[in-house]
Amino acid sequence: MFKDHAFLMQELKDYASPRAKLTRMIKSGEIIQVRRGLFLAASEKGYSLKSLAAIIYGPSYISFESAASYHGLIPERVSAITSATYKKNKNRSFHTPFGDFFYYYLPAAVYPHSVSCAQENGMNFLIASPEKALCDMIYRTGKVCRREAMRQLLFEDWRIEPEKLTELDFEVFRFIAPLYRKRVFSCLLSLLAEERS
């Protein structure tokens, strides 16, 4: 279980100097400091990196390449955890003893849609649907307004199988795409409609 600084200070309150005790525990490797103010006992097994992502920086949910890989949309296994956040106005990254965590800003209007709860090692985490993960990835790439450029991005750069794309829920795309307020999404919708026909 991940513990914050206040929780550990309460646990160590019987020591003459709880802060000094915590420092010794970190140096001895008994406790691992995930980031400032967040810790995990070294003996702890079966933790969830996807759950940890929301604890490191939030509000956030798993998205972009991590969610696309999780849903089998892209063939690559993704080692870093990528998450979406809002109201931050800047992207963030955290390099921890457990791996790298990247957080990308999204418009508040699109943030809460098409996200569900999943479990890893008995711990809950929020994750984007495959449709939302794809839209988040396109939003982050910037300008790709021509049909051929969109085809290259989806099928060559990200290596998404055309059949996988047609299996996705077109109505979800139609609902969330306009919320990003970028022209690139009209190109995406047009390409998706063409692939489905």
ChimeraX attribute file (.defattr): number of C-alpha atoms within 10 A of each C-alpha:
attribute: neighborCount
match mode: 1-to-1
recipient: residues
	/A:1	12
	/A:2	16
	/A:3	15
	/A:4	16
	/A:5	15
	/A:6	11
	/A:7	14
	/A:8	16
	/A:9	16
	/A:10	10
	/A:11	11
	/A:12	16
	/A:13	13
	/A:14	9
	/A:15	12
	/A:16	9
	/A:17	11
	/A:18	16
	/A:19	15
	/A:20	12
	/A:21	15
	/A:22	18
	/A:23	12
	/A:24	13
	/A:25	16
	/A:26	17
	/A:27	12
	/A:28	10
	/A:29	13
	/A:30	14
	/A:31	18
	/A:32	21
	/A:33	23
	/A:34	20
	/A:35	13
	/A:36	9
	/A:37	13
	/A:38	17
	/A:39	19
	/A:40	18
	/A:41	16
	/A:42	13
	/A:43	9
	/A:44	11
	/A:45	10
	/A:46	10
	/A:47	15
	/A:48	16
	/A:49	19
	/A:50	24
	/A:51	22
	/A:52	19
	/A:53	24
	/A:54	20
	/A:55	16
	/A:56	18
	/A:57	17
	/A:58	14
	/A:59	15
	/A:60	23
	/A:61	26
	/A:62	28
	/A:63	29
	/A:64	27
	/A:65	25
	/A:66	23
	/A:67	26
	/A:68	28
	/A:69	17
	/A:70	19
	/A:71	16
	/A:72	14
	/A:73	21
	/A:74	22
	/A:75	14
	/A:76	14
	/A:77	12
	/A:78	14
	/A:79	11
	/A:80	15
	/A:81	22
	/A:82	22
	/A:83	31
	/A:84	25
	/A:85	26
	/A:86	20
	/A:87	11
	/A:88	15
	/A:89	11
	/A:90	11
	/A:91	13
	/A:92	14
	/A:93	15
	/A:94	16
	/A:95	12
	/A:96	13
	/A:97	10
	/A:98	12
	/A:99	12
	/A:100	15
	/A:101	22
	/A:102	19
	/A:103	26
	/A:104	21
	/A:105	20
	/A:106	20
	/A:107	17
	/A:108	14
	/A:109	13
	/A:110	19
	/A:111	23
	/A:112	14
	/A:113	15
	/A:114	17
	/A:115	18
	/A:116	13
	/A:117	10
	/A:118	14
	/A:119	13
	/A:120	13
	/A:121	12
	/A:122	11
	/A:123	15
	/A:124	14
	/A:125	21
	/A:126	20
	/A:127	28
	/A:128	29
	/A:129	22
	/A:130	26
	/A:131	23
	/A:132	24
	/A:133	26
	/A:134	22
	/A:135	23
	/A:136	25
	/A:137	17
	/A:138	21
	/A:139	21
	/A:140	13
	/A:141	11
	/A:142	11
	/A:143	14
	/A:144	19
	/A:145	15
	/A:146	13
	/A:147	15
	/A:148	12
	/A:149	13
	/A:150	20
	/A:151	18
	/A:152	13
	/A:153	16
	/A:154	19
	/A:155	14
	/A:156	12
	/A:157	10
	/A:158	17
	/A:159	14
	/A:160	18
	/A:161	14
	/A:162	14
	/A:163	10
	/A:164	11
	/A:165	19
	/A:166	15
	/A:167	9
	/A:168	16
	/A:169	12
	/A:170	15
	/A:171	10
	/A:172	15
	/A:173	19
	/A:174	14
	/A:175	12
	/A:176	19
	/A:177	23
	/A:178	16
	/A:179	15
	/A:180	19
	/A:181	14
	/A:182	15
	/A:183	14
	/A:184	22
	/A:185	24
	/A:186	17
	/A:187	19
	/A:188	23
	/A:189	16
	/A:190	11
	/A:191	16
	/A:192	17
	/A:193	12
	/A:194	10
	/A:195	12
	/A:196	13
	/A:197	6
